[in-house]
Amino acid sequence: MRSQPNIVLIGYRCSGKTSVGKIISERTGMVFYDTDDLIEKKAGRSIKEIVEKDGWDRFREIERGVIREASELRNAVIATGGGVVLDEDNVNNLKKNGYIIWLEGDVNILMKRMEKDMGVGNYRPSLTGVDPVAETMKVLEIRNPLYKKAADLVINTDMLSLDEVAERVMTDS
């Protein structure tokens, strides 16, 4: 029996990659991996600690190794970090055995989700050190073309529940 390609979820912070990935895993029996969790496990510390102590370059280096390993998995749902598309090698590795789905979202909706996350203590380190709205707009301006280029499928998550996004991924991939 031939294994199916991995389902790889890409997108900006708070686009729903982890939540949707877990739902898909539960419904399909595919194993779920979150590359941010794998990075923290490999480094033995949180992403916040990695970035504060060693900087974003070191984080991206660890991420590159984790993505290389994750791309070798079979029958997996892989939720990636928002910046995975900044490194073309990451995208190429994930495409070897994966169907890449961009969970796209409007900047205002993503910001509301981030505020909600921060309200429950889910801290995400700043990418640029500027105001979160300005940062999000600036980062999306850079990343959106990269997400689009990498994606085999784009799903706009703005008006969909997590269950609806998961259903669309499973139906369209």
C-alpha positions in Angstrom: 0.0 0.0 0.0 1.4 3.4 -1.1 1.5 6.0 1.6 -0.3 9.3 0.9 1.7 12.6 0.9 2.0 14.5 4.1 -0.4 17.4 4.7 1.7 20.4 5.4 0.1 23.5 6.8 1.7 26.9 6.2 0.6 30.5 7.1 1.2 33.4 9.4 0.9 33.3 13.2 -2.6 32.5 14.4 -3.8 31.3 11.0 -4.9 28.0 12.6 -2.2 25.6 11.5 -1.8 23.8 14.8 -5.5 23.6 15.7 -6.5 22.5 12.2 -3.7 20.0 12.0 -4.8 18.4 15.3 -8.4 18.1 13.9 -7.2 16.5 10.7 -5.0 14.1 12.6 -7.9 13.0 14.8 -10.2 12.5 11.9 -7.7 10.7 9.6 -5.5 8.8 11.9 -2.4 10.6 10.4 0.2 11.5 13.0 0.4 15.2 13.9 3.6 17.2 14.2 4.1 20.8 15.0 7.5 22.0 13.9 7.6 24.7 16.6 7.2 21.9 19.2 9.9 19.9 17.5 12.2 22.9 17.6 11.7 23.4 21.3 12.2 19.7 22.0 15.4 19.7 19.9 16.8 22.9 21.6 15.6 22.0 25.1 14.0 25.4 25.5 11.2 27.6 24.3 11.2 29.5 21.0 11.1 32.7 23.1 14.3 31.6 24.9 16.0 30.6 21.7 15.3 34.0 20.1 16.1 36.1 23.2 19.4 34.3 23.8 20.6 33.3 20.4 18.6 35.4 17.9 16.3 34.6 15.0 19.2 33.3 12.8 19.9 30.5 15.3 16.2 29.7 15.5 16.0 29.5 11.7 19.1 27.2 11.7 17.4 24.8 14.1 14.1 25.1 12.1 15.9 24.1 8.9 17.2 20.9 10.5 13.7 20.1 12.0 12.1 20.7 8.6 14.6 18.4 6.9 13.8 15.6 9.4 10.0 16.3 9.2 10.1 16.1 5.4 11.1 12.4 5.7 8.0 11.5 7.7 5.2 9.6 6.1 1.4 9.9 6.5 1.8 13.0 8.7 0.1 16.3 9.2 2.7 18.9 9.7 2.0 22.4 11.1 4.9 24.7 10.3 6.1 27.9 11.9 5.0 31.1 10.1 8.4 31.8 8.7 9.2 28.4 7.2 8.7 29.8 3.7 11.6 32.3 4.2 14.0 29.4 3.4 13.6 27.9 0.0 15.3 24.7 1.1 12.5 24.3 3.7 9.8 24.5 1.0 11.7 22.2 -1.3 12.1 19.6 1.5 8.5 19.8 2.5 7.3 19.4 -1.1 9.3 16.1 -1.6 6.6 14.2 0.3 4.0 16.8 1.1 1.0 18.6 -0.2 1.3 22.2 1.1 -1.7 24.2 2.1 -1.6 27.9 2.9 -4.1 28.9 5.6 -4.5 32.5 4.6 -6.0 35.2 6.7 -6.8 38.9 6.7 -4.4 40.9 8.8 -7.1 42.3 11.0 -8.5 38.8 11.8 -5.0 37.5 12.4 -4.4 40.4 14.8 -7.6 39.7 16.8 -6.5 36.0 17.1 -3.0 37.1 18.3 -4.6 39.4 20.9 -6.8 36.5 22.1 -3.7 34.2 22.3 -1.8 36.8 24.3 -4.8 37.1 26.7 -4.3 33.5 27.7 -0.5 33.9 28.1 0.5 32.5 24.7 3.5 34.8 24.1 5.0 34.9 20.6 8.3 36.8 20.2 8.4 39.9 18.1 9.8 39.4 14.6 10.8 43.0 14.0 10.6 44.8 17.4 7.9 47.3 16.2 4.2 47.7 16.9 2.4 44.4 16.4 0.0 45.7 13.7 2.8 47.4 11.7 4.9 44.3 12.2 2.2 42.0 10.9 1.5 44.1 7.9 5.2 44.4 7.0 5.9 40.7 7.5 2.8 39.6 5.5 3.9 41.9 2.7 7.1 39.8 2.5 5.7 36.4 3.2 2.4 36.3 1.3 4.1 36.0 -2.1 6.2 33.2 -0.6 3.2 31.4 0.9 1.4 31.7 -2.4 4.4 30.3 -4.4 4.9 27.4 -2.0 1.2 26.4 -1.7 -0.5 23.6 -3.6 -3.8 24.9 -2.2 -4.9 28.1 -0.5 -7.7 28.3 2.0 -8.9 31.6 3.3 -9.7 31.0 7.0 -11.4 34.4 7.7 -15.0 33.2 7.7 -14.5 29.5 8.5 -14.5 27.7 11.8 -11.5 25.4 12.6 -13.7 22.4 11.7 -14.7 23.9 8.4 -11.0 24.6 7.5 -10.1 21.0 8.5 -12.9 19.7 6.3 -11.8 21.8 3.4 -8.2 20.6 3.7 -9.3 16.9 3.8 -11.7 17.4 0.9 -9.5 19.4 -1.4 -6.1 17.9 -0.7 
